[in-house]
Amino acid sequence: MTSLRVGAVLLSLWSGLNLVVAAAVTALVVVGRPPPALALVLPDAELARADVRLLHVVEAQALLANPCIVALCGLVLALIWKGVVAGHRWALGALAAALLPVQAFGFVSDASLGHANVGANAVSTLVLATGLALCARGLGRLAPR
């Protein structure tokens, strides 16, 4: 398997897992459950006492952000397989320009939750960076060693 294909599979794995998580969070909130991020910072007793207006703001953010993540991941999958794998170098640049800032802000967001997901963010970053690097190598943007 070529480095381009391996990179495409890694990027697809990254995108697919993010899509599944975002879709699950969206579904939970739609059926009336609190966003899982709240469980990271509030025990059940405190969550039950929290101001309902605050909870609605967090739910509204979850209901906006997570479908956007699902849509982004769908576009990423299309761009990987119809753009990058087809040999369009611009597609890889577009992916990197869109996904690297999103990944960086995953760490910024996690910091406000006390770094509860820093391990998952680190693994996610490794998969994303490796996938992008392998695709770049496969497209001739990185010379093999």
CNS distance restraints for C-alpha pairs under 8 A (distance, minus, plus):
assign (resid   1 and name CA) (resid   5 and name CA) 6.31 0.50 0.50
assign (resid   1 and name CA) (resid   6 and name CA) 6.63 0.50 0.50
assign (resid   2 and name CA) (resid   6 and name CA) 6.29 0.50 0.50
assign (resid   2 and name CA) (resid 138 and name CA) 6.99 0.50 0.50
assign (resid   3 and name CA) (resid   7 and name CA) 5.90 0.50 0.50
assign (resid   3 and name CA) (resid 134 and name CA) 5.16 0.50 0.50
assign (resid   3 and name CA) (resid 135 and name CA) 6.32 0.50 0.50
assign (resid   3 and name CA) (resid 137 and name CA) 6.71 0.50 0.50
assign (resid   3 and name CA) (resid 138 and name CA) 5.18 0.50 0.50
assign (resid   4 and name CA) (resid   8 and name CA) 6.09 0.50 0.50
assign (resid   4 and name CA) (resid  85 and name CA) 6.79 0.50 0.50
assign (resid   4 and name CA) (resid 134 and name CA) 5.79 0.50 0.50
assign (resid   4 and name CA) (resid 135 and name CA) 4.36 0.50 0.50
assign (resid   4 and name CA) (resid 136 and name CA) 7.36 0.50 0.50
assign (resid   4 and name CA) (resid 137 and name CA) 6.98 0.50 0.50
assign (resid   4 and name CA) (resid 138 and name CA) 4.25 0.50 0.50
assign (resid   4 and name CA) (resid 139 and name CA) 6.81 0.50 0.50
assign (resid   5 and name CA) (resid   9 and name CA) 6.13 0.50 0.50
assign (resid   5 and name CA) (resid  85 and name CA) 7.03 0.50 0.50
assign (resid   5 and name CA) (resid 135 and name CA) 7.34 0.50 0.50
assign (resid   5 and name CA) (resid 138 and name CA) 7.95 0.50 0.50
assign (resid   6 and name CA) (resid  10 and name CA) 6.22 0.50 0.50
assign (resid   6 and name CA) (resid 131 and name CA) 7.27 0.50 0.50
assign (resid   6 and name CA) (resid 134 and name CA) 6.94 0.50 0.50
assign (resid   6 and name CA) (resid 135 and name CA) 7.71 0.50 0.50
assign (resid   7 and name CA) (resid  11 and name CA) 6.11 0.50 0.50
assign (resid   7 and name CA) (resid 130 and name CA) 6.91 0.50 0.50
assign (resid   7 and name CA) (resid 131 and name CA) 3.94 0.50 0.50
assign (resid   7 and name CA) (resid 132 and name CA) 6.26 0.50 0.50
assign (resid   7 and name CA) (resid 133 and name CA) 7.22 0.50 0.50
assign (resid   7 and name CA) (resid 134 and name CA) 4.68 0.50 0.50
assign (resid   7 and name CA) (resid 135 and name CA) 4.87 0.50 0.50
assign (resid   8 and name CA) (resid  12 and name CA) 6.00 0.50 0.50
assign (resid   8 and name CA) (resid  80 and name CA) 6.22 0.50 0.50
assign (resid   8 and name CA) (resid  81 and name CA) 7.34 0.50 0.50
assign (resid   8 and name CA) (resid  84 and name CA) 7.72 0.50 0.50
assign (resid   8 and name CA) (resid  85 and name CA) 7.02 0.50 0.50
assign (resid   8 and name CA) (resid 131 and name CA) 6.34 0.50 0.50
assign (resid   8 and name CA) (resid 135 and name CA) 6.51 0.50 0.50
assign (resid   9 and name CA) (resid  13 and name CA) 6.08 0.50 0.50
assign (resid   9 and name CA) (resid 131 and name CA) 7.54 0.50 0.50
assign (resid  10 and name CA) (resid  14 and name CA) 6.18 0.50 0.50
assign (resid  10 and name CA) (resid 127 and name CA) 6.26 0.50 0.50
assign (resid  10 and name CA) (resid 128 and name CA) 7.11 0.50 0.50
assign (resid  10 and name CA) (resid 130 and name CA) 7.52 0.50 0.50
assign (resid  10 and name CA) (resid 131 and name CA) 5.03 0.50 0.50
assign (resid  11 and name CA) (resid  15 and name CA) 6.07 0.50 0.50
assign (resid  11 and name CA) (resid  80 and name CA) 7.58 0.50 0.50
assign (resid  11 and name CA) (resid 127 and name CA) 7.19 0.50 0.50
assign (resid  11 and name CA) (resid 128 and name CA) 5.96 0.50 0.50
assign (resid  11 and name CA) (resid 131 and name CA) 5.16 0.50 0.50
assign (resid  11 and name CA) (resid 132 and name CA) 7.15 0.50 0.50
assign (resid  12 and name CA) (resid  16 and name CA) 5.75 0.50 0.50
assign (resid  12 and name CA) (resid  76 and name CA) 7.96 0.50 0.50
assign (resid  12 and name CA) (resid  77 and name CA) 6.03 0.50 0.50
assign (resid  12 and name CA) (resid  80 and name CA) 7.48 0.50 0.50
assign (resid  13 and name CA) (resid  17 and name CA) 6.02 0.50 0.50
assign (resid  14 and name CA) (resid  18 and name CA) 6.31 0.50 0.50
assign (resid  14 and name CA) (resid 124 and name CA) 6.77 0.50 0.50
assign (resid  14 and name CA) (resid 127 and name CA) 6.54 0.50 0.50
assign (resid  14 and name CA) (resid 128 and name CA) 6.34 0.50 0.50
assign (resid  15 and name CA) (resid  19 and name CA) 6.02 0.50 0.50
assign (resid  15 and name CA) (resid  73 and name CA) 5.17 0.50 0.50
assign (resid  15 and name CA) (resid  74 and name CA) 7.79 0.50 0.50
assign (resid  15 and name CA) (resid  76 and name CA) 6.86 0.50 0.50
assign (resid  15 and name CA) (resid  77 and name CA) 6.82 0.50 0.50
assign (resid  16 and name CA) (resid  20 and name CA) 6.19 0.50 0.50
assign (resid  16 and name CA) (resid  73 and name CA) 6.90 0.50 0.50
assign (resid  16 and name CA) (resid  77 and name CA) 7.96 0.50 0.50
assign (resid  17 and name CA) (resid  21 and name CA) 6.25 0.50 0.50
assign (resid  18 and name CA) (resid  22 and name CA) 6.09 0.50 0.50
assign (resid  18 and name CA) (resid  69 and name CA) 7.47 0.50 0.50
assign (resid  18 and name CA) (resid  70 and name CA) 7.58 0.50 0.50
assign (resid  18 and name CA) (resid  73 and name CA) 7.09 0.50 0.50
assign (resid  19 and name CA) (resid  23 and name CA) 6.00 0.50 0.50
assign (resid  19 and name CA) (resid  69 and name CA) 6.62 0.50 0.50
assign (resid  19 and name CA) (resid  70 and name CA) 4.85 0.50 0.50
assign (resid  19 and name CA) (resid  73 and name CA) 5.71 0.50 0.50
assign (resid  19 and name CA) (resid  74 and name CA) 7.60 0.50 0.50
assign (resid  20 and name CA) (resid  24 and name CA) 6.06 0.50 0.50
assign (resid  20 and name CA) (resid  70 and name CA) 7.81 0.50 0.50
assign (resid  21 and name CA) (resid  25 and name CA) 6.19 0.50 0.50
assign (resid  22 and name CA) (resid  26 and name CA) 6.11 0.50 0.50
assign (resid  22 and name CA) (resid  66 and name CA) 4.83 0.50 0.50
assign (resid  22 and name CA) (resid  67 and name CA) 6.79 0.50 0.50
assign (resid  22 and name CA) (resid  69 and name CA) 6.25 0.50 0.50
assign (resid  22 and name CA) (resid  70 and name CA) 6.01 0.50 0.50
assign (resid  23 and name CA) (resid  27 and name CA) 6.13 0.50 0.50
assign (resid  23 and name CA) (resid  66 and name CA) 6.75 0.50 0.50
assign (resid  23 and name CA) (resid  67 and name CA) 6.90 0.50 0.50
assign (resid  23 and name CA) (resid  70 and name CA) 6.36 0.50 0.50
assign (resid  24 and name CA) (resid  28 and name CA) 6.15 0.50 0.50
assign (resid  25 and name CA) (resid  29 and name CA) 6.27 0.50 0.50
assign (resid  25 and name CA) (resid  35 and name CA) 6.46 0.50 0.50
assign (resid  25 and name CA) (resid  36 and name CA) 7.02 0.50 0.50
assign (resid  25 and name CA) (resid  62 and name CA) 7.50 0.50 0.50
assign (resid  25 and name CA) (resid  66 and name CA) 6.95 0.50 0.50
assign (resid  26 and name CA) (resid  30 and name CA) 6.09 0.50 0.50
assign (resid  26 and name CA) (resid  62 and name CA) 6.85 0.50 0.50
assign (resid  26 and name CA) (resid  63 and name CA) 5.95 0.50 0.50
assign (resid  26 and name CA) (resid  66 and name CA) 5.94 0.50 0.50
assign (resid  26 and name CA) (resid  67 and name CA) 6.76 0.50 0.50
assign (resid  27 and name CA) (resid  31 and name CA) 6.32 0.50 0.50
assign (resid  28 and name CA) (resid  32 and name CA) 6.56 0.50 0.50
assign (resid  28 and name CA) (resid  33 and name CA) 5.28 0.50 0.50
assign (resid  28 and name CA) (resid  34 and name CA) 7.23 0.50 0.50
assign (resid  28 and name CA) (resid  35 and name CA) 7.08 0.50 0.50
assign (resid  29 and name CA) (resid  33 and name CA) 4.94 0.50 0.50
assign (resid  29 and name CA) (resid  34 and name CA) 5.80 0.50 0.50
assign (resid  29 and name CA) (resid  35 and name CA) 5.89 0.50 0.50
assign (resid  29 and name CA) (resid  59 and name CA) 6.67 0.50 0.50
assign (resid  29 and name CA) (resid  62 and name CA) 7.48 0.50 0.50
assign (resid  29 and name CA) (resid  63 and name CA) 7.05 0.50 0.50
assign (resid  30 and name CA) (resid  63 and name CA) 7.67 0.50 0.50
assign (resid  34 and name CA) (resid  38 and name CA) 6.95 0.50 0.50
assign (resid  34 and name CA) (resid  55 and name CA) 7.77 0.50 0.50
assign (resid  34 and name CA) (resid  59 and name CA) 6.86 0.50 0.50
assign (resid  35 and name CA) (resid  39 and name CA) 7.67 0.50 0.50
assign (resid  35 and name CA) (resid  58 and name CA) 7.38 0.50 0.50
assign (resid  35 and name CA) (resid  59 and name CA) 6.29 0.50 0.50
assign (resid  35 and name CA) (resid  62 and name CA) 6.65 0.50 0.50
assign (resid  36 and name CA) (resid  40 and name CA) 7.03 0.50 0.50
assign (resid  37 and name CA) (resid  41 and name CA) 7.11 0.50 0.50
assign (resid  37 and name CA) (resid 113 and name CA) 8.00 0.50 0.50
assign (resid  38 and name CA) (resid  42 and name CA) 5.76 0.50 0.50
assign (resid  38 and name CA) (resid  47 and name CA) 7.69 0.50 0.50
assign (resid  39 and name CA) (resid  43 and name CA) 6.29 0.50 0.50
assign (resid  39 and name CA) (resid  44 and name CA) 7.32 0.50 0.50
assign (resid  40 and name CA) (resid 113 and name CA) 7.09 0.50 0.50
assign (resid  40 and name CA) (resid 116 and name CA) 6.93 0.50 0.50
assign (resid  41 and name CA) (resid 113 and name CA) 6.47 0.50 0.50
assign (resid  42 and name CA) (resid  46 and name CA) 5.83 0.50 0.50
assign (resid  42 and name CA) (resid  47 and name CA) 5.74 0.50 0.50
assign (resid  43 and name CA) (resid  47 and name CA) 6.16 0.50 0.50
assign (resid  44 and name CA) (resid  48 and name CA) 6.14 0.50 0.50
assign (resid  45 and name CA) (resid  49 and name CA) 6.58 0.50 0.50
assign (resid  46 and name CA) (resid  50 and name CA) 6.08 0.50 0.50
assign (resid  50 and name CA) (resid  54 and name CA) 7.23 0.50 0.50
assign (resid  50 and name CA) (resid  55 and name CA) 7.13 0.50 0.50
assign (resid  51 and name CA) (resid  55 and name CA) 6.58 0.50 0.50
assign (resid  52 and name CA) (resid  56 and name CA) 6.17 0.50 0.50
assign (resid  53 and name CA) (resid  57 and name CA) 6.39 0.50 0.50
assign (resid  54 and name CA) (resid  58 and name CA) 6.45 0.50 0.50
assign (resid  55 and name CA) (resid  59 and name CA) 6.08 0.50 0.50
assign (resid  56 and name CA) (resid  60 and name CA) 5.93 0.50 0.50
assign (resid  57 and name CA) (resid  61 and name CA) 6.22 0.50 0.50
assign (resid  58 and name CA) (resid  62 and name CA) 6.21 0.50 0.50
assign (resid  59 and name CA) (resid  63 and name CA) 6.06 0.50 0.50
assign (resid  60 and name CA) (resid  64 and name CA) 6.25 0.50 0.50
assign (resid  61 and name CA) (resid  65 and name CA) 5.86 0.50 0.50
assign (resid  62 and name CA) (resid  66 and name CA) 5.69 0.50 0.50
assign (resid  63 and name CA) (resid  67 and name CA) 6.69 0.50 0.50
assign (resid  64 and name CA) (resid  68 and name CA) 6.51 0.50 0.50
assign (resid  65 and name CA) (resid  69 and name CA) 6.26 0.50 0.50
assign (resid  66 and name CA) (resid  70 and name CA) 6.27 0.50 0.50
assign (resid  67 and name CA) (resid  71 and name CA) 6.16 0.50 0.50
assign (resid  68 and name CA) (resid  72 and name CA) 6.06 0.50 0.50
assign (resid  69 and name CA) (resid  73 and name CA) 6.07 0.50 0.50
assign (resid  70 and name CA) (resid  74 and name CA) 6.26 0.50 0.50
assign (resid  71 and name CA) (resid  75 and name CA) 6.30 0.50 0.50
assign (resid  72 and name CA) (resid  76 and name CA) 6.07 0.50 0.50
assign (resid  73 and name CA) (resid  77 and name CA) 6.18 0.50 0.50
assign (resid  74 and name CA) (resid  78 and name CA) 6.40 0.50 0.50
assign (resid  75 and name CA) (resid  79 and name CA) 6.05 0.50 0.50
assign (resid  76 and name CA) (resid  80 and name CA) 6.02 0.50 0.50
assign (resid  76 and name CA) (resid  95 and name CA) 7.01 0.50 0.50
assign (resid  77 and name CA) (resid  81 and name CA) 6.36 0.50 0.50
assign (resid  78 and name CA) (resid  82 and name CA) 5.68 0.50 0.50
assign (resid  78 and name CA) (resid  83 and name CA) 7.47 0.50 0.50
assign (resid  79 and name CA) (resid  83 and name CA) 4.87 0.50 0.50
assign (resid  79 and name CA) (resid  84 and name CA) 6.50 0.50 0.50
assign (resid  79 and name CA) (resid  91 and name CA) 6.44 0.50 0.50
assign (resid  79 and name CA) (resid  95 and name CA) 7.68 0.50 0.50
assign (resid  80 and name CA) (resid  84 and name CA) 4.88 0.50 0.50
assign (resid  80 and name CA) (resid  85 and name CA) 6.16 0.50 0.50
assign (resid  80 and name CA) (resid  91 and name CA) 7.45 0.50 0.50
assign (resid  80 and name CA) (resid  92 and name CA) 7.71 0.50 0.50
assign (resid  81 and name CA) (resid  85 and name CA) 5.17 0.50 0.50
assign (resid  81 and name CA) (resid  86 and name CA) 6.90 0.50 0.50
assign (resid  82 and name CA) (resid  86 and name CA) 5.80 0.50 0.50
assign (resid  83 and name CA) (resid  87 and name CA) 6.47 0.50 0.50
assign (resid  83 and name CA) (resid  88 and name CA) 5.22 0.50 0.50
assign (resid  83 and name CA) (resid  89 and name CA) 7.82 0.50 0.50
assign (resid  83 and name CA) (resid  91 and name CA) 5.33 0.50 0.50
assign (resid  83 and name CA) (resid  92 and name CA) 7.72 0.50 0.50
assign (resid  84 and name CA) (resid  88 and name CA) 5.25 0.50 0.50
assign (resid  84 and name CA) (resid  89 and name CA) 6.44 0.50 0.50
assign (resid  84 and name CA) (resid  90 and name CA) 8.00 0.50 0.50
assign (resid  84 and name CA) (resid  91 and name CA) 5.46 0.50 0.50
assign (resid  84 and name CA) (resid  92 and name CA) 5.73 0.50 0.50
assign (resid  84 and name CA) (resid 135 and name CA) 7.44 0.50 0.50
assign (resid  87 and name CA) (resid 139 and name CA) 6.51 0.50 0.50
assign (resid  88 and name CA) (resid  92 and name CA) 7.36 0.50 0.50
assign (resid  89 and name CA) (resid  93 and name CA) 6.70 0.50 0.50
assign (resid  89 and name CA) (resid 139 and name CA) 6.73 0.50 0.50
assign (resid  90 and name CA) (resid  94 and name CA) 6.14 0.50 0.50
assign (resid  91 and name CA) (resid  95 and name CA) 6.16 0.50 0.50
assign (resid  92 and name CA) (resid  96 and name CA) 6.17 0.50 0.50
assign (resid  92 and name CA) (resid 132 and name CA) 7.37 0.50 0.50
assign (resid  92 and name CA) (resid 135 and name CA) 7.46 0.50 0.50
assign (resid  92 and name CA) (resid 136 and name CA) 7.25 0.50 0.50
assign (resid  93 and name CA) (resid  97 and name CA) 6.02 0.50 0.50
assign (resid  94 and name CA) (resid  98 and name CA) 6.15 0.50 0.50
assign (resid  95 and name CA) (resid  99 and name CA) 5.81 0.50 0.50
assign (resid  96 and name CA) (resid 100 and name CA) 5.58 0.50 0.50
assign (resid  96 and name CA) (resid 132 and name CA) 7.08 0.50 0.50
assign (resid  97 and name CA) (resid 101 and name CA) 7.12 0.50 0.50
assign (resid  98 and name CA) (resid 102 and name CA) 6.78 0.50 0.50
assign (resid  99 and name CA) (resid 103 and name CA) 6.04 0.50 0.50
assign (resid 100 and name CA) (resid 104 and name CA) 6.12 0.50 0.50
assign (resid 101 and name CA) (resid 105 and name CA) 6.16 0.50 0.50
assign (resid 102 and name CA) (resid 106 and name CA) 6.39 0.50 0.50
assign (resid 103 and name CA) (resid 107 and name CA) 7.14 0.50 0.50
assign (resid 103 and name CA) (resid 121 and name CA) 7.79 0.50 0.50
assign (resid 103 and name CA) (resid 124 and name CA) 7.97 0.50 0.50
assign (resid 103 and name CA) (resid 125 and name CA) 6.63 0.50 0.50
assign (resid 104 and name CA) (resid 108 and name CA) 6.77 0.50 0.50
assign (resid 105 and name CA) (resid 109 and name CA) 5.87 0.50 0.50
assign (resid 106 and name CA) (resid 110 and name CA) 6.03 0.50 0.50
assign (resid 106 and name CA) (resid 121 and name CA) 6.74 0.50 0.50
assign (resid 107 and name CA) (resid 111 and name CA) 6.13 0.50 0.50
assign (resid 107 and name CA) (resid 115 and name CA) 7.76 0.50 0.50
assign (resid 107 and name CA) (resid 118 and name CA) 6.89 0.50 0.50
assign (resid 107 and name CA) (resid 121 and name CA) 6.60 0.50 0.50
assign (resid 108 and name CA) (resid 112 and name CA) 6.98 0.50 0.50
assign (resid 109 and name CA) (resid 113 and name CA) 7.05 0.50 0.50
assign (resid 110 and name CA) (resid 114 and name CA) 6.53 0.50 0.50
assign (resid 110 and name CA) (resid 115 and name CA) 4.93 0.50 0.50
assign (resid 110 and name CA) (resid 116 and name CA) 6.46 0.50 0.50
assign (resid 110 and name CA) (resid 117 and name CA) 6.16 0.50 0.50
assign (resid 110 and name CA) (resid 118 and name CA) 6.79 0.50 0.50
assign (resid 111 and name CA) (resid 115 and name CA) 4.74 0.50 0.50
assign (resid 111 and name CA) (resid 116 and name CA) 7.84 0.50 0.50
assign (resid 117 and name CA) (resid 121 and name CA) 6.14 0.50 0.50
assign (resid 118 and name CA) (resid 122 and name CA) 6.07 0.50 0.50
assign (resid 119 and name CA) (resid 123 and name CA) 6.32 0.50 0.50
assign (resid 120 and name CA) (resid 124 and name CA) 6.01 0.50 0.50
assign (resid 121 and name CA) (resid 125 and name CA) 6.01 0.50 0.50
assign (resid 122 and name CA) (resid 126 and name CA) 6.21 0.50 0.50
assign (resid 123 and name CA) (resid 127 and name CA) 6.24 0.50 0.50
assign (resid 124 and name CA) (resid 128 and name CA) 6.11 0.50 0.50
assign (resid 125 and name CA) (resid 129 and name CA) 5.91 0.50 0.50
assign (resid 126 and name CA) (resid 130 and name CA) 5.92 0.50 0.50
assign (resid 127 and name CA) (resid 131 and name CA) 6.00 0.50 0.50
assign (resid 128 and name CA) (resid 132 and name CA) 6.16 0.50 0.50
assign (resid 129 and name CA) (resid 133 and name CA) 6.02 0.50 0.50
assign (resid 130 and name CA) (resid 134 and name CA) 6.02 0.50 0.50
assign (resid 131 and name CA) (resid 135 and name CA) 6.15 0.50 0.50
assign (resid 132 and name CA) (resid 136 and name CA) 6.08 0.50 0.50
assign (resid 133 and name CA) (resid 137 and name CA) 6.12 0.50 0.50
assign (resid 133 and name CA) (resid 142 and name CA) 7.60 0.50 0.50
assign (resid 134 and name CA) (resid 138 and name CA) 6.08 0.50 0.50
assign (resid 135 and name CA) (resid 139 and name CA) 6.12 0.50 0.50
assign (resid 136 and name CA) (resid 140 and name CA) 6.22 0.50 0.50
assign (resid 136 and name CA) (resid 141 and name CA) 4.91 0.50 0.50
assign (resid 136 and name CA) (resid 142 and name CA) 5.71 0.50 0.50
assign (resid 137 and name CA) (resid 141 and name CA) 5.41 0.50 0.50
assign (resid 137 and name CA) (resid 142 and name CA) 4.35 0.50 0.50
assign (resid 137 and name CA) (resid 143 and name CA) 6.24 0.50 0.50
assign (resid 137 and name CA) (resid 144 and name CA) 6.78 0.50 0.50
assign (resid 138 and name CA) (resid 142 and name CA) 7.74 0.50 0.50
